[in-house]
Amino acid sequence: MMNTNELIQLAKDIMNAIGKTEGENDRMLQRFLENVPDPNASNLFFSVEYEDLEAEEIVEKALSYQPIQL
């Protein structure tokens, strides 16, 4: 499991698309998703609703996800 600082750096890398290929960028996103509880965390990067979020805010939201208890 990645710590918060590592997740923030990874989020920044995803936001800046630092991968040399689309595949590298996809792998970074997959790694992020594997380390946060929010199954829809990719929306935090790509949805217009969240376009003004900083990396720290994305990580905070992704880590604070609580599934709905039925």
All heavy atoms as TSV, in Angstrom:
chain	resi	resn	atom	element	x	y	z
A	1	MET	N	N	0.845	-1.193	0.000
A	1	MET	CA	C	0.000	0.000	0.000
A	1	MET	C	C	0.885	1.249	0.000
A	1	MET	O	O	1.831	1.341	0.763
A	1	MET	CB	C	-0.899	-0.030	1.238
A	1	MET	CG	C	-1.925	1.038	1.268
A	1	MET	SD	S	-3.319	0.572	0.246
A	1	MET	CE	C	-4.513	1.727	0.778
A	2	MET	N	N	0.547	2.162	-0.862
A	2	MET	CA	C	1.305	3.413	-0.957
A	2	MET	C	C	0.883	4.356	0.160
A	2	MET	O	O	-0.283	4.369	0.567
A	2	MET	CB	C	1.046	4.075	-2.308
A	2	MET	CG	C	1.498	3.253	-3.491
A	2	MET	SD	S	1.080	4.034	-5.068
A	2	MET	CE	C	2.275	5.364	-5.103
A	3	ASN	N	N	1.821	5.181	0.635
A	3	ASN	CA	C	1.455	6.172	1.646
A	3	ASN	C	C	0.899	7.415	0.948
A	3	ASN	O	O	0.941	7.538	-0.279
A	3	ASN	CB	C	2.634	6.483	2.574
A	3	ASN	CG	C	3.773	7.210	1.895
A	3	ASN	OD1	O	3.575	8.110	1.085
A	3	ASN	ND2	N	5.002	6.834	2.232
A	4	THR	N	N	0.389	8.340	1.734
A	4	THR	CA	C	-0.278	9.521	1.194
A	4	THR	C	C	0.647	10.349	0.316
A	4	THR	O	O	0.253	10.802	-0.771
A	4	THR	CB	C	-0.847	10.383	2.335
A	4	THR	OG1	O	-1.749	9.580	3.110
A	4	THR	CG2	C	-1.597	11.590	1.803
A	5	ASN	N	N	1.880	10.551	0.748
A	5	ASN	CA	C	2.821	11.347	-0.052
A	5	ASN	C	C	3.117	10.688	-1.389
A	5	ASN	O	O	3.220	11.377	-2.413
A	5	ASN	CB	C	4.119	11.587	0.723
A	5	ASN	CG	C	3.918	12.548	1.880
A	5	ASN	OD1	O	3.044	13.398	1.844
A	5	ASN	ND2	N	4.726	12.401	2.908
A	6	GLU	N	N	3.243	9.375	-1.393
A	6	GLU	CA	C	3.476	8.657	-2.647
A	6	GLU	C	C	2.267	8.780	-3.572
A	6	GLU	O	O	2.415	8.946	-4.782
A	6	GLU	CB	C	3.775	7.185	-2.370
A	6	GLU	CG	C	5.101	6.954	-1.682
A	6	GLU	CD	C	5.281	5.535	-1.180
A	6	GLU	OE1	O	4.275	4.886	-0.779
A	6	GLU	OE2	O	6.434	5.068	-1.181
A	7	LEU	N	N	1.072	8.695	-2.992
A	7	LEU	CA	C	-0.144	8.842	-3.791
A	7	LEU	C	C	-0.259	10.246	-4.378
A	7	LEU	O	O	-0.668	10.416	-5.528
A	7	LEU	CB	C	-1.382	8.518	-2.952
A	7	LEU	CG	C	-1.618	7.046	-2.666
A	7	LEU	CD1	C	-2.690	6.881	-1.596
A	7	LEU	CD2	C	-2.017	6.304	-3.930
A	8	ILE	N	N	0.118	11.248	-3.601
A	8	ILE	CA	C	0.069	12.631	-4.095
A	8	ILE	C	C	1.035	12.794	-5.267
A	8	ILE	O	O	0.684	13.384	-6.297
A	8	ILE	CB	C	0.376	13.631	-2.963
A	8	ILE	CG1	C	-0.793	13.651	-1.969
A	8	ILE	CG2	C	0.647	15.030	-3.518
A	8	ILE	CD1	C	-0.506	14.411	-0.687
A	9	GLN	N	N	2.244	12.258	-5.140
A	9	GLN	CA	C	3.206	12.353	-6.241
A	9	GLN	C	C	2.691	11.616	-7.472
A	9	GLN	O	O	2.802	12.098	-8.598
A	9	GLN	CB	C	4.582	11.820	-5.825
A	9	GLN	CG	C	5.626	11.990	-6.913
A	9	GLN	CD	C	5.798	13.437	-7.341
A	9	GLN	OE1	O	6.063	14.307	-6.520
A	9	GLN	NE2	N	5.644	13.717	-8.636
A	10	LEU	N	N	2.111	10.432	-7.252
A	10	LEU	CA	C	1.559	9.670	-8.371
A	10	LEU	C	C	0.411	10.438	-9.019
A	10	LEU	O	O	0.313	10.492	-10.250
A	10	LEU	CB	C	1.095	8.291	-7.886
A	10	LEU	CG	C	0.568	7.340	-8.954
A	10	LEU	CD1	C	1.598	7.114	-10.057
A	10	LEU	CD2	C	0.165	6.018	-8.309
A	11	ALA	N	N	-0.441	11.060	-8.221
A	11	ALA	CA	C	-1.545	11.861	-8.762
A	11	ALA	C	C	-1.006	13.017	-9.609
A	11	ALA	O	O	-1.527	13.300	-10.690
A	11	ALA	CB	C	-2.434	12.387	-7.637
A	12	LYS	N	N	0.052	13.663	-9.130
A	12	LYS	CA	C	0.660	14.755	-9.908
A	12	LYS	C	C	1.194	14.229	-11.232
A	12	LYS	O	O	1.029	14.864	-12.281
A	12	LYS	CB	C	1.788	15.406	-9.111
A	12	LYS	CG	C	1.295	16.246	-7.951
A	12	LYS	CD	C	2.466	16.819	-7.158
A	12	LYS	CE	C	1.966	17.638	-5.988
A	12	LYS	NZ	N	3.074	18.183	-5.171
A	13	ASP	N	N	1.838	13.063	-11.182
A	13	ASP	CA	C	2.368	12.463	-12.404
A	13	ASP	C	C	1.249	12.136	-13.393
A	13	ASP	O	O	1.381	12.359	-14.593
A	13	ASP	CB	C	3.162	11.196	-12.081
A	13	ASP	CG	C	4.444	11.486	-11.314
A	13	ASP	OD1	O	4.859	12.668	-11.236
A	13	ASP	OD2	O	5.027	10.519	-10.773
A	14	ILE	N	N	0.144	11.620	-12.877
A	14	ILE	CA	C	-1.007	11.302	-13.732
A	14	ILE	C	C	-1.577	12.586	-14.339
A	14	ILE	O	O	-1.859	12.644	-15.537
A	14	ILE	CB	C	-2.090	10.547	-12.925
A	14	ILE	CG1	C	-1.574	9.159	-12.523
A	14	ILE	CG2	C	-3.389	10.444	-13.724
A	14	ILE	CD1	C	-2.416	8.469	-11.458
A	15	MET	N	N	-1.724	13.602	-13.508
A	15	MET	CA	C	-2.294	14.865	-13.979
A	15	MET	C	C	-1.417	15.520	-15.059
A	15	MET	O	O	-1.928	16.175	-15.963
A	15	MET	CB	C	-2.483	15.824	-12.799
A	15	MET	CG	C	-3.533	15.339	-11.814
A	15	MET	SD	S	-3.517	16.275	-10.283
A	15	MET	CE	C	-4.391	17.748	-10.812
A	16	ASN	N	N	-0.114	15.315	-14.960
A	16	ASN	CA	C	0.818	15.905	-15.927
A	16	ASN	C	C	1.163	14.950	-17.056
A	16	ASN	O	O	1.965	15.293	-17.924
A	16	ASN	CB	C	2.095	16.347	-15.209
A	16	ASN	CG	C	1.837	17.494	-14.262
A	16	ASN	OD1	O	1.097	18.408	-14.577
A	16	ASN	ND2	N	2.428	17.433	-13.090
A	17	ALA	N	N	0.560	13.764	-17.031
A	17	ALA	CA	C	0.782	12.742	-18.072
A	17	ALA	C	C	2.263	12.585	-18.377
A	17	ALA	O	O	2.694	12.706	-19.526
A	17	ALA	CB	C	-0.016	13.072	-19.326
A	18	ILE	N	N	3.054	12.288	-17.328
A	18	ILE	CA	C	4.501	12.228	-17.515
A	18	ILE	C	C	4.982	10.950	-18.197
A	18	ILE	O	O	6.142	10.848	-18.576
A	18	ILE	CB	C	5.270	12.413	-16.192
A	18	ILE	CG1	C	5.059	11.221	-15.267
A	18	ILE	CG2	C	4.919	13.715	-15.530
A	18	ILE	CD1	C	6.159	11.075	-14.249
A	19	GLY	N	N	4.085	9.972	-18.337
A	19	GLY	CA	C	4.488	8.737	-19.000
A	19	GLY	C	C	4.924	8.990	-20.426
A	19	GLY	O	O	4.425	9.891	-21.098
A	20	LYS	N	N	5.869	8.209	-20.876
A	20	LYS	CA	C	6.373	8.362	-22.242
A	20	LYS	C	C	5.388	7.811	-23.270
A	20	LYS	O	O	5.431	8.165	-24.434
A	20	LYS	CB	C	7.719	7.659	-22.381
A	20	LYS	CG	C	8.839	8.338	-21.626
A	20	LYS	CD	C	10.152	7.605	-21.815
A	20	LYS	CE	C	11.328	8.271	-21.179
A	20	LYS	NZ	N	11.200	8.693	-19.825
A	21	THR	N	N	4.488	6.938	-22.819
A	21	THR	CA	C	3.489	6.350	-23.706
A	21	THR	C	C	2.140	6.355	-23.004
A	21	THR	O	O	2.057	6.517	-21.789
A	21	THR	CB	C	3.846	4.894	-24.069
A	21	THR	OG1	O	3.782	4.096	-22.880
A	21	THR	CG2	C	5.228	4.787	-24.699
A	22	GLU	N	N	1.105	6.144	-23.776
A	22	GLU	CA	C	-0.235	6.029	-23.196
A	22	GLU	C	C	-0.291	4.846	-22.229
A	22	GLU	O	O	-0.938	4.912	-21.196
A	22	GLU	CB	C	-1.270	5.875	-24.305
A	22	GLU	CG	C	-2.686	5.902	-23.804
A	22	GLU	CD	C	-3.708	5.879	-24.937
A	22	GLU	OE1	O	-3.400	6.319	-26.058
A	22	GLU	OE2	O	-4.823	5.401	-24.674
A	23	GLY	N	N	0.411	3.775	-22.578
A	23	GLY	CA	C	0.455	2.598	-21.720
A	23	GLY	C	C	1.054	2.902	-20.351
A	23	GLY	O	O	0.555	2.424	-19.331
A	24	GLU	N	N	2.119	3.696	-20.324
A	24	GLU	CA	C	2.720	4.083	-19.043
A	24	GLU	C	C	1.742	4.905	-18.219
A	24	GLU	O	O	1.625	4.717	-17.012
A	24	GLU	CB	C	4.001	4.891	-19.273
A	24	GLU	CG	C	5.217	4.064	-19.559
A	24	GLU	CD	C	6.475	4.922	-19.638
A	24	GLU	OE1	O	6.618	5.867	-18.837
A	24	GLU	OE2	O	7.306	4.630	-20.510
A	25	ASN	N	N	1.054	5.830	-18.875
A	25	ASN	CA	C	0.058	6.641	-18.168
A	25	ASN	C	C	-1.065	5.759	-17.628
A	25	ASN	O	O	-1.534	5.963	-16.506
A	25	ASN	CB	C	-0.482	7.738	-19.077
A	25	ASN	CG	C	0.553	8.810	-19.355
A	25	ASN	OD1	O	1.389	9.114	-18.524
A	25	ASN	ND2	N	0.499	9.372	-20.547
A	26	ASP	N	N	-1.497	4.782	-18.414
A	26	ASP	CA	C	-2.541	3.858	-17.965
A	26	ASP	C	C	-2.074	3.056	-16.754
A	26	ASP	O	O	-2.840	2.826	-15.820
A	26	ASP	CB	C	-2.941	2.895	-19.086
A	26	ASP	CG	C	-3.719	3.578	-20.202
A	26	ASP	OD1	O	-4.206	4.717	-19.992
A	26	ASP	OD2	O	-3.824	2.980	-21.291
A	27	ARG	N	N	-0.809	2.628	-16.768
A	27	ARG	CA	C	-0.270	1.856	-15.638
A	27	ARG	C	C	-0.188	2.705	-14.371
A	27	ARG	O	O	-0.446	2.216	-13.272
A	27	ARG	CB	C	1.091	1.257	-15.995
A	27	ARG	CG	C	0.960	0.029	-16.902
A	27	ARG	CD	C	2.280	-0.683	-17.111
A	27	ARG	NE	N	3.237	0.084	-17.905
A	27	ARG	CZ	C	3.211	0.190	-19.222
A	27	ARG	NH1	N	2.267	-0.419	-19.931
A	27	ARG	NH2	N	4.136	0.891	-19.865
A	28	MET	N	N	0.150	3.982	-14.516
A	28	MET	CA	C	0.180	4.871	-13.348
A	28	MET	C	C	-1.224	5.007	-12.758
A	28	MET	O	O	-1.403	4.943	-11.541
A	28	MET	CB	C	0.729	6.244	-13.726
A	28	MET	CG	C	2.208	6.268	-13.938
A	28	MET	SD	S	2.899	7.934	-14.124
A	28	MET	CE	C	2.107	8.501	-15.627
A	29	LEU	N	N	-2.208	5.193	-13.625
A	29	LEU	CA	C	-3.583	5.308	-13.149
A	29	LEU	C	C	-4.024	4.011	-12.480
A	29	LEU	O	O	-4.642	4.039	-11.412
A	29	LEU	CB	C	-4.527	5.663	-14.299
A	29	LEU	CG	C	-5.995	5.808	-13.912
A	29	LEU	CD1	C	-6.203	6.883	-12.852
A	29	LEU	CD2	C	-6.832	6.096	-15.149
A	30	GLN	N	N	-3.697	2.885	-13.060
A	30	GLN	CA	C	-4.058	1.593	-12.467
A	30	GLN	C	C	-3.412	1.426	-11.095
A	30	GLN	O	O	-4.051	0.956	-10.155
A	30	GLN	CB	C	-3.644	0.443	-13.395
A	30	GLN	CG	C	-4.109	-0.911	-12.914
A	30	GLN	CD	C	-5.622	-1.000	-12.770
A	30	GLN	OE1	O	-6.374	-0.493	-13.599
A	30	GLN	NE2	N	-6.082	-1.628	-11.713
A	31	ARG	N	N	-2.167	1.823	-10.975
A	31	ARG	CA	C	-1.483	1.732	-9.677
A	31	ARG	C	C	-2.193	2.603	-8.647
A	31	ARG	O	O	-2.363	2.211	-7.498
A	31	ARG	CB	C	-0.025	2.156	-9.828
A	31	ARG	CG	C	0.770	2.005	-8.562
A	31	ARG	CD	C	2.239	2.221	-8.793
A	31	ARG	NE	N	2.950	2.031	-7.541
A	31	ARG	CZ	C	4.035	2.699	-7.212
A	31	ARG	NH1	N	4.573	3.562	-8.044
A	31	ARG	NH2	N	4.613	2.489	-6.056
A	32	PHE	N	N	-2.600	3.806	-9.048
A	32	PHE	CA	C	-3.336	4.689	-8.143
A	32	PHE	C	C	-4.622	4.006	-7.696
A	32	PHE	O	O	-4.920	3.953	-6.503
A	32	PHE	CB	C	-3.646	6.024	-8.838
A	32	PHE	CG	C	-4.303	7.030	-7.943
A	32	PHE	CD1	C	-3.541	7.882	-7.163
A	32	PHE	CD2	C	-5.686	7.127	-7.862
A	32	PHE	CE1	C	-4.136	8.815	-6.321
A	32	PHE	CE2	C	-6.301	8.048	-7.036
A	32	PHE	CZ	C	-5.518	8.895	-6.254
A	33	LEU	N	N	-5.385	3.475	-8.648
A	33	LEU	CA	C	-6.669	2.844	-8.339
A	33	LEU	C	C	-6.501	1.633	-7.418
A	33	LEU	O	O	-7.382	1.358	-6.602
A	33	LEU	CB	C	-7.379	2.434	-9.629
A	33	LEU	CG	C	-7.796	3.586	-10.544
A	33	LEU	CD1	C	-8.362	3.046	-11.841
A	33	LEU	CD2	C	-8.770	4.515	-9.854
A	34	GLU	N	N	-5.395	0.937	-7.539
A	34	GLU	CA	C	-5.136	-0.231	-6.690
A	34	GLU	C	C	-4.799	0.152	-5.257
A	34	GLU	O	O	-4.835	-0.689	-4.366
A	34	GLU	CB	C	-3.989	-1.057	-7.271
A	34	GLU	CG	C	-4.355	-1.763	-8.558
A	34	GLU	CD	C	-3.169	-2.364	-9.280
A	34	GLU	OE1	O	-2.008	-2.153	-8.848
A	34	GLU	OE2	O	-3.396	-3.048	-10.296
A	35	ASN	N	N	-4.507	1.428	-5.010
A	35	ASN	CA	C	-4.067	1.867	-3.697
A	35	ASN	C	C	-5.043	2.794	-2.983
A	35	ASN	O	O	-4.699	3.372	-1.951
A	35	ASN	CB	C	-2.700	2.544	-3.816
A	35	ASN	CG	C	-1.595	1.537	-3.983
A	35	ASN	OD1	O	-1.110	0.985	-2.998
A	35	ASN	ND2	N	-1.209	1.258	-5.214
A	36	VAL	N	N	-6.231	2.955	-3.536
A	36	VAL	CA	C	-7.268	3.763	-2.889
A	36	VAL	C	C	-8.569	2.964	-2.853
A	36	VAL	O	O	-8.799	2.111	-3.714
A	36	VAL	CB	C	-7.489	5.118	-3.604
A	36	VAL	CG1	C	-6.233	5.970	-3.557
A	36	VAL	CG2	C	-7.955	4.932	-5.027
A	37	PRO	N	N	-9.427	3.237	-1.858
A	37	PRO	CA	C	-10.672	2.468	-1.758
A	37	PRO	C	C	-11.757	2.856	-2.759
A	37	PRO	O	O	-12.668	2.076	-3.007
A	37	PRO	CB	C	-11.135	2.730	-0.320
A	37	PRO	CG	C	-10.519	4.027	0.054
A	37	PRO	CD	C	-9.222	4.108	-0.709
A	38	ASP	N	N	-11.659	4.028	-3.354
A	38	ASP	CA	C	-12.697	4.505	-4.275
A	38	ASP	C	C	-12.571	3.804	-5.632
A	38	ASP	O	O	-11.605	4.036	-6.369
A	38	ASP	CB	C	-12.577	6.012	-4.453
A	38	ASP	CG	C	-13.695	6.610	-5.278
A	38	ASP	OD1	O	-14.442	5.853	-5.924
A	38	ASP	OD2	O	-13.817	7.844	-5.277
A	39	PRO	N	N	-13.543	2.959	-5.987
A	39	PRO	CA	C	-13.452	2.242	-7.262
A	39	PRO	C	C	-13.613	3.149	-8.484
A	39	PRO	O	O	-13.299	2.757	-9.600
A	39	PRO	CB	C	-14.588	1.221	-7.178
A	39	PRO	CG	C	-15.573	1.830	-6.236
A	39	PRO	CD	C	-14.763	2.629	-5.253
A	40	ASN	N	N	-14.103	4.359	-8.262
A	40	ASN	CA	C	-14.311	5.306	-9.358
A	40	ASN	C	C	-13.364	6.498	-9.277
A	40	ASN	O	O	-13.655	7.576	-9.794
A	40	ASN	CB	C	-15.765	5.794	-9.358
A	40	ASN	CG	C	-16.731	4.665	-9.585
A	40	ASN	OD1	O	-16.595	3.915	-10.536
A	40	ASN	ND2	N	-17.682	4.516	-8.691
A	41	ALA	N	N	-12.225	6.304	-8.637
A	41	ALA	CA	C	-11.283	7.413	-8.426
A	41	ALA	C	C	-10.777	8.011	-9.734
A	41	ALA	O	O	-10.360	9.171	-9.758
A	41	ALA	CB	C	-10.123	6.948	-7.552
A	42	SER	N	N	-10.812	7.260	-10.810
A	42	SER	CA	C	-10.354	7.824	-12.094
A	42	SER	C	C	-11.198	9.033	-12.484
A	42	SER	O	O	-10.710	9.939	-13.166
A	42	SER	CB	C	-10.358	6.774	-13.197
A	42	SER	OG	O	-11.656	6.272	-13.402
A	43	ASN	N	N	-12.446	9.071	-12.044
A	43	ASN	CA	C	-13.300	10.231	-12.320
A	43	ASN	C	C	-12.713	11.512	-11.743
A	43	ASN	O	O	-12.931	12.598	-12.278
A	43	ASN	CB	C	-14.706	10.024	-11.756
A	43	ASN	CG	C	-15.466	8.952	-12.484
A	43	ASN	OD1	O	-15.129	8.571	-13.596
A	43	ASN	ND2	N	-16.501	8.428	-11.851
A	44	LEU	N	N	-11.978	11.386	-10.639
A	44	LEU	CA	C	-11.387	12.560	-9.998
A	44	LEU	C	C	-10.337	13.216	-10.899
A	44	LEU	O	O	-10.051	14.399	-10.768
A	44	LEU	CB	C	-10.757	12.179	-8.655
A	44	LEU	CG	C	-11.730	11.620	-7.618
A	44	LEU	CD1	C	-10.968	11.044	-6.431
A	44	LEU	CD2	C	-12.715	12.690	-7.163
A	45	PHE	N	N	-9.774	12.445	-11.810
A	45	PHE	CA	C	-8.780	12.978	-12.745
A	45	PHE	C	C	-9.415	13.495	-14.034
A	45	PHE	O	O	-8.927	14.447	-14.623
A	45	PHE	CB	C	-7.753	11.898	-13.125
A	45	PHE	CG	C	-6.858	11.492	-11.997
A	45	PHE	CD1	C	-7.111	10.331	-11.294
A	45	PHE	CD2	C	-5.776	12.277	-11.640
A	45	PHE	CE1	C	-6.285	9.948	-10.252
A	45	PHE	CE2	C	-4.943	11.910	-10.596
A	45	PHE	CZ	C	-5.198	10.737	-9.904
A	46	PHE	N	N	-10.488	12.854	-14.480
A	46	PHE	CA	C	-10.964	13.093	-15.840
A	46	PHE	C	C	-12.346	13.722	-15.955
A	46	PHE	O	O	-12.745	14.114	-17.043
A	46	PHE	CB	C	-10.928	11.777	-16.624
A	46	PHE	CG	C	-9.556	11.148	-16.634
A	46	PHE	CD1	C	-9.325	9.941	-16.014
A	46	PHE	CD2	C	-8.490	11.793	-17.247
A	46	PHE	CE1	C	-8.068	9.370	-16.005
A	46	PHE	CE2	C	-7.223	11.235	-17.246
A	46	PHE	CZ	C	-7.012	10.015	-16.625
A	47	SER	N	N	-13.097	13.823	-14.861
A	47	SER	CA	C	-14.433	14.409	-14.920
A	47	SER	C	C	-14.351	15.934	-14.809
A	47	SER	O	O	-13.600	16.481	-13.997
A	47	SER	CB	C	-15.291	13.858	-13.776
A	47	SER	OG	O	-16.542	14.504	-13.757
A	48	VAL	N	N	-15.131	16.604	-15.627
A	48	VAL	CA	C	-15.180	18.071	-15.602
A	48	VAL	C	C	-15.551	18.561	-14.202
A	48	VAL	O	O	-15.064	19.606	-13.752
A	48	VAL	CB	C	-16.197	18.587	-16.653
A	48	VAL	CG1	C	-16.388	20.080	-16.533
A	48	VAL	CG2	C	-15.756	18.199	-18.045
A	49	GLU	N	N	-16.361	17.804	-13.513
A	49	GLU	CA	C	-16.809	18.168	-12.168
A	49	GLU	C	C	-15.629	18.382	-11.211
A	49	GLU	O	O	-15.714	19.170	-10.276
A	49	GLU	CB	C	-17.715	17.054	-11.634
A	49	GLU	CG	C	-18.222	17.244	-10.246
A	49	GLU	CD	C	-19.097	16.088	-9.799
A	49	GLU	OE1	O	-19.391	15.190	-10.600
A	49	GLU	OE2	O	-19.475	16.087	-8.628
A	50	TYR	N	N	-14.523	17.689	-11.449
A	50	TYR	CA	C	-13.374	17.738	-10.541
A	50	TYR	C	C	-12.140	18.402	-11.158
A	50	TYR	O	O	-11.053	18.325	-10.603
A	50	TYR	CB	C	-12.999	16.319	-10.101
A	50	TYR	CG	C	-14.125	15.580	-9.431
A	50	TYR	CD1	C	-14.738	14.508	-10.063
A	50	TYR	CD2	C	-14.591	15.968	-8.182
A	50	TYR	CE1	C	-15.785	13.822	-9.455
A	50	TYR	CE2	C	-15.637	15.297	-7.568
A	50	TYR	CZ	C	-16.227	14.229	-8.208
A	50	TYR	OH	O	-17.261	13.560	-7.605
A	51	GLU	N	N	-12.292	19.085	-12.276
A	51	GLU	CA	C	-11.137	19.587	-13.013
A	51	GLU	C	C	-10.300	20.607	-12.252
A	51	GLU	O	O	-9.132	20.810	-12.585
A	51	GLU	CB	C	-11.557	20.150	-14.369
A	51	GLU	CG	C	-12.392	21.399	-14.293
A	51	GLU	CD	C	-12.863	21.856	-15.665
A	51	GLU	OE1	O	-12.533	21.209	-16.672
A	51	GLU	OE2	O	-13.576	22.858	-15.719
A	52	ASP	N	N	-10.841	21.237	-11.233
A	52	ASP	CA	C	-10.096	22.248	-10.480
A	52	ASP	C	C	-9.396	21.692	-9.245
A	52	ASP	O	O	-8.765	22.444	-8.503
A	52	ASP	CB	C	-11.024	23.393	-10.063
A	52	ASP	CG	C	-11.524	24.187	-11.262
A	52	ASP	OD1	O	-10.783	24.285	-12.266
A	52	ASP	OD2	O	-12.656	24.694	-11.210
A	53	LEU	N	N	-9.495	20.385	-9.018
A	53	LEU	CA	C	-8.869	19.794	-7.836
A	53	LEU	C	C	-7.357	19.697	-7.993
A	53	LEU	O	O	-6.845	19.406	-9.068
A	53	LEU	CB	C	-9.418	18.391	-7.582
A	53	LEU	CG	C	-10.877	18.254	-7.175
A	53	LEU	CD1	C	-11.207	16.787	-6.928
A	53	LEU	CD2	C	-11.191	19.084	-5.942
A	54	GLU	N	N	-6.657	19.936	-6.897
A	54	GLU	CA	C	-5.214	19.714	-6.833
A	54	GLU	C	C	-4.973	18.246	-6.515
A	54	GLU	O	O	-5.875	17.541	-6.044
A	54	GLU	CB	C	-4.595	20.594	-5.737
A	54	GLU	CG	C	-4.768	22.072	-5.954
A	54	GLU	CD	C	-3.957	22.591	-7.126
A	54	GLU	OE1	O	-2.878	22.027	-7.408
A	54	GLU	OE2	O	-4.394	23.560	-7.764
A	55	ALA	N	N	-3.755	17.780	-6.715
A	55	ALA	CA	C	-3.416	16.382	-6.460
A	55	ALA	C	C	-3.733	15.983	-5.018
A	55	ALA	O	O	-4.263	14.900	-4.771
A	55	ALA	CB	C	-1.946	16.133	-6.772
A	56	GLU	N	N	-3.437	16.862	-4.081
A	56	GLU	CA	C	-3.703	16.571	-2.666
A	56	GLU	C	C	-5.198	16.355	-2.416
A	56	GLU	O	O	-5.581	15.473	-1.635
A	56	GLU	CB	C	-3.185	17.713	-1.777
A	56	GLU	CG	C	-1.682	17.872	-1.774
A	56	GLU	CD	C	-1.121	18.661	-2.961
A	56	GLU	OE1	O	-1.893	19.113	-3.838
A	56	GLU	OE2	O	0.107	18.802	-3.019
A	57	GLU	N	N	-6.028	17.145	-3.072
A	57	GLU	CA	C	-7.479	17.019	-2.911
A	57	GLU	C	C	-7.998	15.727	-3.547
A	57	GLU	O	O	-8.907	15.090	-3.002
A	57	GLU	CB	C	-8.177	18.227	-3.528
A	57	GLU	CG	C	-7.849	19.533	-2.826
A	57	GLU	CD	C	-8.313	20.743	-3.614
A	57	GLU	OE1	O	-7.929	20.884	-4.792
A	57	GLU	OE2	O	-9.074	21.542	-3.022
A	58	ILE	N	N	-7.428	15.354	-4.673
A	58	ILE	CA	C	-7.815	14.101	-5.321
A	58	ILE	C	C	-7.514	12.930	-4.400
A	58	ILE	O	O	-8.353	12.048	-4.195
A	58	ILE	CB	C	-7.094	13.941	-6.682
A	58	ILE	CG1	C	-7.695	14.928	-7.690
A	58	ILE	CG2	C	-7.178	12.505	-7.187
A	58	ILE	CD1	C	-6.970	14.979	-9.013
A	59	VAL	N	N	-6.316	12.924	-3.837
A	59	VAL	CA	C	-5.921	11.839	-2.935
A	59	VAL	C	C	-6.826	11.821	-1.702
A	59	VAL	O	O	-7.299	10.755	-1.284
A	59	VAL	CB	C	-4.434	11.962	-2.538
A	59	VAL	CG1	C	-4.079	10.994	-1.426
A	59	VAL	CG2	C	-3.559	11.739	-3.761
A	60	GLU	N	N	-7.103	12.983	-1.145
A	60	GLU	CA	C	-7.971	13.056	0.035
A	60	GLU	C	C	-9.351	12.472	-0.266
A	60	GLU	O	O	-9.885	11.678	0.507
A	60	GLU	CB	C	-8.098	14.511	0.489
A	60	GLU	CG	C	-8.958	14.689	1.723
A	60	GLU	CD	C	-9.082	16.146	2.137
A	60	GLU	OE1	O	-8.162	16.936	1.858
A	60	GLU	OE2	O	-10.117	16.483	2.728
A	61	LYS	N	N	-9.926	12.850	-1.399
A	61	LYS	CA	C	-11.245	12.333	-1.767
A	61	LYS	C	C	-11.206	10.828	-2.028
A	61	LYS	O	O	-12.086	10.093	-1.603
A	61	LYS	CB	C	-11.788	13.059	-3.002
A	61	LYS	CG	C	-12.285	14.451	-2.726
A	61	LYS	CD	C	-12.910	15.036	-3.971
A	61	LYS	CE	C	-13.555	16.361	-3.699
A	61	LYS	NZ	N	-14.687	16.292	-2.803
A	62	ALA	N	N	-10.176	10.378	-2.720
A	62	ALA	CA	C	-10.066	8.955	-3.049
A	62	ALA	C	C	-9.874	8.105	-1.796
A	62	ALA	O	O	-10.405	6.992	-1.707
A	62	ALA	CB	C	-8.915	8.725	-4.018
A	63	LEU	N	N	-9.143	8.628	-0.818
A	63	LEU	CA	C	-8.907	7.878	0.423
A	63	LEU	C	C	-10.092	7.939	1.378
A	63	LEU	O	O	-10.257	7.050	2.211
A	63	LEU	CB	C	-7.650	8.395	1.127
A	63	LEU	CG	C	-6.327	8.077	0.452
A	63	LEU	CD1	C	-5.182	8.748	1.208
A	63	LEU	CD2	C	-6.105	6.576	0.344
A	64	SER	N	N	-10.913	8.971	1.270
A	64	SER	CA	C	-12.032	9.127	2.200
A	64	SER	C	C	-13.302	8.408	1.739
A	64	SER	O	O	-14.317	8.427	2.435
A	64	SER	CB	C	-12.337	10.608	2.426
A	64	SER	OG	O	-12.811	11.205	1.238
A	65	TYR	N	N	-13.248	7.773	0.590
A	65	TYR	CA	C	-14.404	7.052	0.052
A	65	TYR	C	C	-14.908	6.014	1.052
A	65	TYR	O	O	-14.135	5.253	1.627
A	65	TYR	CB	C	-14.016	6.364	-1.251
A	65	TYR	CG	C	-15.084	5.436	-1.788
A	65	TYR	CD1	C	-16.139	5.945	-2.535
A	65	TYR	CD2	C	-15.038	4.076	-1.535
A	65	TYR	CE1	C	-17.125	5.099	-3.032
A	65	TYR	CE2	C	-16.024	3.226	-2.022
A	65	TYR	CZ	C	-17.062	3.737	-2.760
A	65	TYR	OH	O	-18.036	2.905	-3.237
A	66	GLN	N	N	-16.209	6.012	1.246
A	66	GLN	CA	C	-16.869	5.022	2.102
A	66	GLN	C	C	-17.975	4.372	1.287
A	66	GLN	O	O	-18.880	5.047	0.810
A	66	GLN	CB	C	-17.494	5.700	3.340
A	66	GLN	CG	C	-16.505	6.317	4.276
A	66	GLN	CD	C	-15.715	5.273	5.037
A	66	GLN	OE1	O	-16.250	4.267	5.451
A	66	GLN	NE2	N	-14.428	5.519	5.192
A	67	PRO	N	N	-17.929	3.048	1.117
A	67	PRO	CA	C	-19.000	2.384	0.376
A	67	PRO	C	C	-20.335	2.489	1.129
A	67	PRO	O	O	-20.353	2.603	2.358
A	67	PRO	CB	C	-18.535	0.923	0.284
A	67	PRO	CG	C	-17.531	0.769	1.355
A	67	PRO	CD	C	-16.937	2.117	1.620
A	68	ILE	N	N	-21.395	2.497	0.376
A	68	ILE	CA	C	-22.729	2.565	0.978
A	68	ILE	C	C	-23.062	1.205	1.575
A	68	ILE	O	O	-22.957	0.169	0.902
A	68	ILE	CB	C	-23.790	2.959	-0.079
A	68	ILE	CG1	C	-23.478	4.361	-0.601
A	68	ILE	CG2	C	-25.189	2.876	0.493
A	68	ILE	CD1	C	-24.353	4.756	-1.770
A	69	GLN	N	N	-23.435	1.203	2.833
A	69	GLN	CA	C	-23.815	-0.029	3.513
A	69	GLN	C	C	-25.306	-0.301	3.268
A	69	GLN	O	O	-26.142	0.551	3.545
A	69	GLN	CB	C	-23.553	0.087	5.026
A	69	GLN	CG	C	-22.103	0.308	5.379
A	69	GLN	CD	C	-21.225	-0.874	5.020
A	69	GLN	OE1	O	-21.620	-2.023	5.171
A	69	GLN	NE2	N	-20.037	-0.579	4.527
A	70	LEU	N	N	-25.602	-1.454	2.741
A	70	LEU	CA	C	-27.007	-1.807	2.477
A	70	LEU	C	C	-27.579	-2.585	3.628
A	70	LEU	O	O	-26.983	-3.245	4.365
A	70	LEU	CB	C	-27.113	-2.620	1.192
A	70	LEU	CG	C	-26.616	-1.899	-0.048
A	70	LEU	CD1	C	-26.694	-2.838	-1.251
A	70	LEU	CD2	C	-27.446	-0.666	-0.318
